[in-house]
Amino acid sequence: MNSFLKMDDATLRDCKDANAFRRLVFGFCFFHAACQERRKYGPIGWNIPYSFTNEDLTTCRRQLKYFLDESVGGQIPYKVLQYLGAAINYGGRITDAQDKRLANTMIKVYVCEDSVVTEGYKFSESGLYYVSAGETQEEILDFIRGFPLTPKPEAFGMHSNCDISCAQNESMALLENILSMGGSAGGGGGGGGDSKEDVMGTVAAELLQLTPKPFDFVEVEERFPTLYEESTNTVIKQEVIRYNRLLKVMIATLPQFQKALKGLVTMTEELESMGNAFFTNQVPENFEKKGYLSLKPLSSWSKDLVDRIKFVQQWVDGGLPIIIWLSGLFFPQAFFTGTLQNFARSQQIAIDRLGFSFNFLNDQTPETITEKAEKGVHTFGIFFEGCRYDRKLARLEDAYPKVLYDEMPPCNFVPEADRKPPPGMYECPIYKVLSRKGTLMTTGHSTNFVLNLDTPTDRDPASWIRGGVAGFLALKD
C-alpha cells in the first residue's frame, strides 16, 4: 500500500510497455512487502533481520523501466530483473548464505513471466493474493485494500504454525523483561514466599550438586592417541577439552557465589550477574562464554548438560558409539570433518572431493540400532521446523497444525566422492539451535550452521525454502 501511494499515474504510464511495467512493479512491491513482513516471524522468516528500505524498491523500479524501454521485440529479461532485485538491490544487505538463497527463491514467485501474461496470477496457494489488473494508482490501491488487514503466513509461503512461533517468541521476550525488572520473589504482598536470595542460593546448591566432575584428560589422551587413520580420536579429545572448560568454571564459581551470598567473600559483578541469572532461570553469562550454543532456560540447560556429559563419558569408556547423538556434541562440524577425513585417508581420496549421502532409517529408532554402520556413521538428534518427516512416505510433508517441531528418524551419513545431489531432494540447512544466526565465517555460513542435509521431497524445493524449513540439533526445552 505505502509503495503505491508514492507512485502517481504518470509514473505507472511512463514506460514503453506500460502493462508489463505495472504488473512487474506490483510484483516488486509485493516482494518488498514480503521481505519486510517476514522479519516479524523471527528466524524462520529471516536468519538475520535486515533493514530493507524503500530505496531498494525504487532502484528495482528504475531498472525495470530501463530494461523495458530498451527491450527489442517485447522480450523481457526476467532472469536479469530477478538477479538484480534479489542478489544486488536487496541481496547487497544480506550476509547469510541461506537468506541469500531465500531471496533468490522468493523473487521468482513475484517477478516472472506468468505475472505478466497470466490474468489473476496467484502469489499464494490460497488465491487471496494475486496480480492486480488495475491501470491507475487508485484502481491498484482499491485492489490492495481488498487484501486481509492482517496477512497470514501463507501469504509468504510459510506454514500457519509460524503464527504460533511468533506469538511464543513475543510472549517469552515480554516475560523475560518482566522478570529482569523484578526486585524479589517475596514482594510486598506478604505471601511469605522465598526471598530473591533464598531462590538464588537454592538454585546454586542444586546446580553444584548436578555438575559432573571434569574428565581426566590424561586418561583420555592415553585411550585416544592421535592416529593418522582415526581422526575421531582428535574429535573426542577436543570435546573433552571444551566440556572441561565449562565444568571447571562452574565448579570454581558456584561455591564462590554461595560464600558471597552469605557475606563471606565480596559479591563481585560477575557473581552478582550469576545470581540474577539464577533468579530468572537463565544461563549465567560466564557459563555461556565457556559453554555450547543453547537457548534452553537454566533448569533445562543443567539437565541437558548432564545428558551431554553422559554421552561423552560413554564415548570415552567404550570408544566411538554405535550411533552418534548429534545434540550431545559441542562442535558437531568437527565430527563430520573427522568422518570425512577417515574415509579420505582410507581410500586415498582428497577430502575436498568428498561429501555425505544420507540414508534415512525410517523403520529404526536409536534404541533398535545395535551395530555400527558398514559405511559412514549412524546419527540421531535432528528436529525439523516448518514441516514434518513422514516415515511411511519417506519424504517431507506439511507440519501438523500446532505441532511446531518433528524429530527426524536416525540417519546414516555416508561419505561419497564427487557426489551430486539426486533429484527430488530439498537441501535442508541444519543448525545447532533455533536462533539460526551466529558469528559469520569466511564460508558465508554462521557458527550456528552445521551442514546441508539432502531430504526427500515430492515438491519443488522452492516451497520448503520459502517456508523456512530447517533442522536443529537442540530445541528450547
Secondary structure, 3 states (H helix, E strand, C coil): CHHHHCCCHHHHHCCCCHHHHHHHHHHHHHHHHHHHHHHHHHHHCCCCCCCCCHHHHHHHHHHHHHHHHHCCCCCCCHHHHHHHHHHHHCHHHCCCHHHHHHHHHHHHHHCCCHHHHCCCCECCCCCCCECCCCCCHHHHHHHHHCCCCCCCHHHHCCCCHHHHHHHHHHHHHHHHHHHHHCCCCCCCCCCCCCCHHHHHHHHHHHHHHHCCCCCCHHHHHHHCCCECCECHHHHHHHHHHHHHHHHHHHHHHHHHHHHHHCCCCCCCHHHHHHHHHHHCCCCCHHHHHHCCCCCCCHHHHHHHHHHHHHHHHHHHHHCCCCEEEHHHCCCHHHHHHHHHHHHHHHHCCCHHHEEEEEEECCCCCCCCCCCCCCCCEEEECCEEECCEEECCCCEEECCCCCCCEEECCCEEEEEEECCCCCCCEEEEEEECCCCCCCCECCCCCECCEEEEEEEECCCCHHHHHHCCCEEECCCCC
